[in-house]
Amino acid sequence: MLIQLLRSAQEADPVGMSLKLENLTVRYADGESEISALDNVSLSANAGEVTVVTGPSGSGKSTLLAVAGLLRSPDAGAVTINGRSALALKASEQVELRRKELAFIFQSANLFSALTALEQLEFVAHARGQLDAAARARAASLLEMVGLGNRGHHRPAALSGGERQRVGIARALMTEPSVMLVDEPTASLDQNRGEEILDLIVSTTRTNGIATLLVTHELRHLEHADQRLHMVDGALVAVPGI
């Protein structure tokens, strides 16, 4: 009876599940054999929470993010974003859903070398045809939020690695996403700066009610997780040591 009540509450309150991945399978040929990059993977990432998926290189983490971000179609399974069945949409509709609902943070901030920190954010609005006074104000506010209010007119070459990642996080928030997909965000940073970036991702997730899915090979990142998962050979398994 209790399980039925919990299920009914989840179905009645869609806010809890911004991203739901069900039975995802991705296979590819390897000579005469076949390898499963994803092997029947299911998970839900909740609004305001950080879901961390750890695993060694080649375990399927990047493929998981690509499918969740609608950058790659799985061989089987379903992707639901804010209650919408994403894989059932037309390609153009998927692009629009990705622009409105998803944000990506990569190992490298991938900033435009010729643009200042502030212009990096403003470019997001410009690309959407929405660069107005409100967008400019939002860009400045986001830089302030990530602690770079006084660095807005500096180009990437004048910023540290941690500062560039902060700009990347602020840029990701320009579209007010409901889901944030994060790939090894501290890979190129020392431990102290890496911890600062992780703390920023967690606080951003909580403050903005974003469902964050973060993949990493670093088990220490699990300390920041609301939900802890581990991937080996394309399948979710028990987290080591837990």
N, C-alpha and C positions, 0 to 999 in steps of 0.2 A: 504493500500500500504506500509506504514512504517513498519507494523508488518511483512509483507512478506519479505521486505528487511532485517530486523533484523534476521529473521529465515534463510534466504539464507546465511547471513554472518556467523552465527553460524555453519551451515552445512559445509561451505567452510573452516572454521578455527577450526579444531578439538582441537587446543591447549587449548581453553577455558574450555573444559570439559574433565578432566582426569578421573573422576568417575561419572557415571550416574546410578542411581537406579530408576527402573520404576515399579510401581504397585506391590511392594513386599508384599506378604502375607505369614504369618507363623501362623499356628494354632496348638494347642495341646489340648488333652482331659483333662478335670478336673472333674473327677467323671462321671456323666451322661451329663455334659454340655461341651461346647467347648470354649476355650479362644483364642483370637487373640493376639499373641505376636507382630505381625506386621499386620496392617490393611490397605492394599492398599497404601503403602508408596512410594512416589516418591521424589527424590531430585537429584541435580547435584552439585558436588564439583569441583570448578574451579582451574586450575593451578595457584599457587602463592597466593592462598587465604585460609583463615581459615573458615570452616563451623562449627558452634557450634550448637549441638542439646542438649537442656536441657530437664529435666523431672525428676519426682520422681523415687525412686527405684521401679522396677517392671513395668515401663512404656514401656519397649521394646527397650531401648537404646543399651544394650549389644547384644541383638539379631540382631539389625540393624548392628552393627559392625561385628558380626560373619558372617552374610550373605554378607556384603560388602567385607569382607576379604576372602571369599571363604572357610570359615571354616564350613559353614552350608548351605544346599540347601533350598531355600524357597519352599513353596507349589505352589506359582505362582509368576510371575514377571520376571524381567530381570536385570542383572548386566553387565554394559559395562565399561571396563577399557581401556583407550587410544584407543577407537574405536573398541575394540574386545569384542564380545559377550561372556563373560566368562562362563556362564552357559551352553553354547553349546559345550564347549570344553570337551575332555576326562579328566578323573581324573588326569592322569599324566601331561596333558597339563595345567590343573588348578594349579597344584603344581608348575610347572615351571613359570607360569605367576605370581603366588604369590611370588615366590622367587625373580623374576626380578623386579617387579613393585610395590610391597606393602611392607610397613614397619609398625610395630606395637609398640605402646608405652602403657604400662599397668599401673595400679595403683601402682604396685611395680615394680622396675626395673628388678627383677628376675635375678640377676647376679650370676655367678658361684663363690662360696665362695673361691675356691682355685686359681682363676685367678686374676691377677692384672687388673687395669682399661684398660691398653693398650692391654693386652691379651684377654680381653672380645671382643674387636673389631677385633683383629687378628683372633680369633676363627671363626668369620663369614666367613672370606676369606678361612680359613682352611677347613671349612665344605663344601665349594664349590670347593675345590681343586685348589684355586687360591691364596694361601699365598706366594706371591713373594715380591720382594723389593718394587714394586709399591704399593702393598696392605699394607705393613708395613708403608710406608710413608703416605699413606692415613689415616691409623688409627691414627698415631701421629698427623697429621694435623687436624683431626676431634676433637681429645681431646683438641688440642689448641683452636679450634673454640668455644668449649663449656666452655672454661675457666679452663680446667684441665690439661694444658700442663705440669705443674709441679707435677701432682698427678698420672701420668701414671703408676708408679711402686707400687702403693698402692692397697691392696686388699679391697673388699667391707667393711669388718669390721672396717677398718681405715678411711672410708669415711662417711660423713654426709648423711642424707636422701636426701637432695637436690643434693649433689654431685653424689650419686648413680643414681638419675633420669637423671642427665646430661650425665652420662656414657650411660644410656639406650637410650637417644636421639642420642648420637654420634654413638652407635652401630646400631641403626635403619637406619642411613644414610650411612652405609658402602656399601650397595648394590645400592646406587644412585636411590632410589625409586621415582616413579612419584606420588604415593599416600601414605599418612601417616594416619593411623587409631589410634586414641588416646582415651584411656578409663580412665576417672577420674585421670588425671596425678598428681593432687595435693592433693589427698585424704589423704595421710599420712604425709603431710607437714604443717608447720605453714603458716600463711597468707603471711608473707614476702617472705619466700622461695618459696611458691606457685606462687606468682607473678613473681618471677625471672624465674621459669620454664615456665610459660605461655609466658612471654616475649621472652624466648629462642625459644619456639615452633613457635611463630609468626615470629620472625626474620628468623628462619631456613626455614620456609615455603616460605617467600618472596624471600630470597636470592637464594634458590635452585629451585624455580618454582614448588614446590610440591603442590598438592591438599590435604589439610588436613581436615579430618573429625574428630571432637572432640566431645565426649559425656560426659556430666557431670550433676550432680544435682544442681550445683552451678550457680544461675542466674547471679552472678557477672562476670562469665567468658564470658558473652555475650559482655562485653566491648571490648574484644579482637577479636570479630568476624567480618568478612566481610559479612557473611550470618548468620542470626539468625533464628533458628527453635526451636520448642518446641513439646515434645511428651507426650501424655497422653493415657493410655490404648491402646498402639500400633498404635496410629494415630497421625499424625502431626496436630497441632492446632495453633492458634494465640499465639504469645509470650506474656506472662502476662505483662501488663503495657505498651505495645507498640501498 
